[in-house]
């Protein structure tokens, strides 16, 4: 399946990198950004890997090594995984809902 990002998810990815540069420096920020990107890409090969949420066809995948969670939708009719949000795991208050 192909992987597509909503504008909000792309903004999340940019923000992860920018905040990472401030906190850890550019090298570590790039490593974190790359890991998040690779996890998103992997969802194209294993779209049901994440846990279901309370929202129809929306799933969530926590990233094990870093404190981020990917929220995504599988669009089987279009053979596509749509990345909805990439958020810091501390901001995930309800596991069944996509954070604002």
Backbone as a ProteinNet text record, in pm:
[ID]
protein_1_A
[PRIMARY]
XXXXXXXXXXXXXXXXXXXXXXXXXXXXXXXXXXXXXXXXXXXXXXXXXXXXXXXXXXXXXXXXXXXXXXXXXXXXXXXXXXXXXXXXXXXXXXXXXXXX
[TERTIARY]
84.4	0	88.8	37.7	113.8	78.6	169.9	151.9	137.8	31.4	7.6	-5.9	33	28.3	-72.1	-152.5	-236.9	-145	-188.6	-107.5	-74.8	-168.4	-146.1	-35.5	-33.5	70.2	207.2	211.6	339.3	388.6	296.5	333.1	383.6	322.2	368.6	511.9	542.3	675.9	779.9	745.7	835.4	856.8	748.4	757.9	843.3	833.3	915.1	1062.7	1097	1236.1	1279.9	1198.2	1237.2	1253.6	1159.8	1172.6	1291.5	1315.9	1429	1562.1	1573.3	1696.3	1721.1	1615.7	1628.4	1669.5	1614.1	1637.5	1764.1	1787.1	1893.6	2002.4	1980.4	2075.6	2030	2091.5	2046.7	2063.7	2173.7	2199.1	2093.3	2064.2	1963.5	1824.4	1795	1663.9	1641.5	1744.3	1733.2	1710.5	1776	1755.9	1611.7	1558.8	1420.6	1324.5	1345	1258.1	1262.7	1380.3	1394.6	1322.2	1333.2	1264.9	1113.1	1062	917.6	876.2	953.6	923.6	926.6	1025.2	1033.8	916.6	872.7	755	631.1	615.5	502.3	510.4	628.9	648.8	617.1	655.8	629	481.1	399.5	254.7	200.2	270.2	229.6	243.4	338.7	359	275.2	244.1	167.8	62.7	-40.4	-135.6	-220	-230.2	-311	-225.7	-100.6	-8.2	-53.9	-108	-150.5	-278.8	-308.1	-429.3	-547.8	-665.7	-783.5	-817.7	-882.4	-934.4	-1086.9	-1152.1	-1298.8	-1355	-1270	-1314.1	-1303.9	-1403.6	-1406.4	-1279.8	-1218.7	-1097.8	-978.9	-973.2	-856	-782.1	-651	-567.1	-457.5	-390.1	-279	-161.9	-43.2	78.1	177.7	201.6	305.5	442.4	534.6	670.6	748.5	801.9	860.4	981.6	1072.6	1197.5	1182.6	1084.9	1066.3	923	899.6	766.9	667.1	640.9	544.9	445.6	326.3	220.9	171.5	157.6	107	-40.9	-123.3	-264.8	-283.4	-349	-361.7	-491.7	-525.1	-646.2	-604.3	-660.9	-637.2	-753.2	-720.9	-821.4	-801.8	-866.1	-844.1	-885.5	-994.5	-1042.3	-944.4	-857	-757.6	-616.4	-605.7	-476.7	-379.4	-426.8	-350.7	-363.1	-253.5	-252.3	-237.6	-328.5	-326.8	-283.6	-168.5	-117.9	-193	-266.8	-350.3	-276.6	-207	-133.4	-14.6	88.4	202.9	223.4	191.1	190.1	278.2	323.1	398.2	302.9	350.5	264.7	203	268.8	210.8	82.5	64.2	-56.1	-172.8	-150.5	-258.1	-334.3	-444.2	-523	-624.2	-687.5	-787.2	-734.9	-708.9	-652	-746.3	-872	-968	-995.2	-924.3	-954	-826	-835.6	-721.5	-710.9	-594.4	-579.7	-602.2	-653.7	-676.9	-548.4
-117.8	0	123.8	227.1	351.5	427.1	509.9	586.5	733.7	796.6	939.1	1008.9	1134.3	1214.7	1327.1	1350.1	1468.9	1589.2	1709.7	1828	1837.7	1799.2	1804.7	1708.4	1589.3	1491.1	1538.2	1600.1	1655.6	1764.6	1847.5	1950	1888.6	1777.1	1706.9	1658.3	1603.3	1551.8	1663.8	1777.1	1893.1	1941.3	1947	1993.7	1898.7	1769.2	1672.5	1702.2	1726.2	1756.9	1889	1993.4	2125.2	2125.3	2063.4	2054.4	1967.6	1863.9	1777	1849.1	1936.7	2014.5	2100.2	2162.2	2247.1	2165.5	2045.4	1964.3	1880.4	1814.6	1714.5	1747.8	1843.7	1873.2	1811.4	1857	1818.4	1669.3	1610.3	1469	1378	1396.9	1313.5	1343.8	1470.2	1507.2	1438.5	1432.7	1366.5	1215.8	1155.3	1012.3	984.3	1069.2	1051.4	1069.7	1175.1	1200.6	1081.9	1029.3	916	792.3	765.1	649.6	664.1	783.1	806.5	785.2	840.4	824.5	676.6	601.9	459	379.6	417.3	350.6	377.5	500	534.2	456.4	450.9	377.2	229.5	174.4	33.9	0.9	99.5	75.5	43.7	86.2	50	-99.5	-162.8	-307.5	-388.1	-328.3	-398.6	-302.6	-271.6	-168.7	-200.2	-323.9	-357.5	-376.4	-333.9	-349.5	-273.5	-153.7	-71.9	-122.3	-68.3	-105.3	-21.8	-81.4	-4.7	102	207.8	310	301.4	391.6	393.7	451.3	513.7	572.3	469.3	467.3	369.9	379.4	266.7	247.3	337.7	388.2	463	375.2	368	285.9	372.5	321	394	299.4	354.2	275.4	352.9	309.6	373.4	332.9	426.6	397.6	355.5	236.6	176.4	254.6	290.5	351	498.2	565.5	708.5	733.3	841.1	862.8	929.9	866.2	921.1	813.7	857.2	767.7	816.2	723.7	752.9	714.7	806.1	777.1	773.6	669.1	653.2	582.1	594.5	532.3	444.1	326.4	237.3	255	290	308.1	193.4	79.9	-40	-20.9	50.2	70.6	146.6	224.4	302.8	249	135.3	73.5	175	241.1	352.5	354.5	392.8	421.5	572.6	635	780.1	813.8	877.2	917.2	1043.9	1036	1147.2	1241.2	1186	1264.6	1184.1	1255.5	1195.6	1282.5	1228.4	1310.1	1249.4	1334.4	1286.4	1199.2	1087.8	992.2	1050.3	1147.4	1211.1	1287.2	1326.9	1402.9	1312.3	1181	1085.7	1058.3	1126.2	1112.2	997.6	988.2	881.7	794	668.5	578.2	551.6	583.2	556.9	675.6	785.2	906.8	968.6	1036.5	1107.9	1243.1	1277.7	1408.2	1524.8	1634.2	1755.1	1815.1
0	0	0	-62.3	-58.3	69.4	115.1	238.2	200.4	249.9	225.6	360.3	363.9	486.2	470.7	573.6	574.6	600.1	564.2	595.2	744.6	827.8	973.2	1014.9	957.6	990.1	941.6	824.1	776.2	870.4	917.9	1015.9	1144.6	1186.1	1306.1	1288.2	1171	1144.4	1146.3	1086.7	1088.3	1232	1309.7	1448.7	1533	1508.9	1581.7	1556.4	1431.5	1397.7	1461.9	1445.8	1497	1649.2	1719.3	1865.3	1904.9	1826	1852.5	1838.8	1739.6	1722.2	1845.8	1897	2016.2	2139.1	2153	2273.1	2266.5	2152.7	2146	2045.7	1959.7	1852.5	1721.6	1614.7	1480.5	1451	1492.4	1461.6	1522.5	1649.7	1717.3	1661.7	1636.5	1581.1	1447	1365.2	1234.5	1253.6	1352.2	1379.4	1421.7	1509.6	1555.6	1438.1	1360.3	1244	1147	1124.5	1032.2	1085.5	1216.4	1275	1261.2	1288.6	1275.4	1129.8	1037.1	895	854.7	901.6	868.6	926.1	1046	1104.2	1018.7	973	885.9	755	696.7	572	590.6	704.9	733.5	739	771.1	774.6	635.6	531.7	396.2	370.8	437.8	423.9	523.2	637	741.4	798	720.5	761.3	884.1	921.2	1039.1	1163.4	1157.8	1270	1394.6	1376.3	1489.3	1552.2	1668.6	1742.3	1693.3	1690.6	1651.2	1755.7	1711.9	1802.4	1799.4	1869.9	1870	1739.8	1660.1	1533.4	1422.2	1336.2	1227.3	1142.7	1117.9	1036.6	1071.1	1193.1	1240.5	1340.3	1320.8	1407.1	1467.4	1569.9	1631.7	1649.2	1629.6	1644.7	1729.2	1854.3	1934.2	1879.4	1877.9	1834.1	1957.8	1954.7	2073.5	2124.7	2039.5	2085.7	2122.3	2064	2088.6	2134.9	2209.9	2270	2175.4	2062.4	1967.1	1927.6	1890.3	1844.3	1709.6	1616.8	1482.8	1479.2	1435.6	1410.4	1259.6	1211.7	1066.8	1030.1	904	849.9	732.3	726	613.2	515.7	392.5	287.9	188.2	217	137	-8.3	-32.5	-169.4	-257	-194.8	-269	-247.2	-175.5	-147	-87.2	19.7	76.8	228	293.2	436.4	447.7	520	535.6	678.4	692.1	823	863.5	974.8	1020.2	1114.2	1212.1	1313.2	1360.8	1404.1	1471.6	1595.2	1711.2	1832.1	1940.5	2031.9	2147.6	2229.5	2272.8	2343.7	2470.6	2533.2	2652.1	2620.7	2495.3	2460	2421.1	2421.6	2389	2518.1	2536	2657.9	2646.5	2531.5	2510	2397.2	2426.7	2326.2	2210.6	2226.9	2121.2	2031.1	2047	1970.2	1917.5	1804.3	1746.1	1815.1	1868.9	1937.1	1842	1895.9	1813.6	1766.3
[MASK]
++++++++++++++++++++++++++++++++++++++++++++++++++++++++++++++++++++++++++++++++++++++++++++++++++++

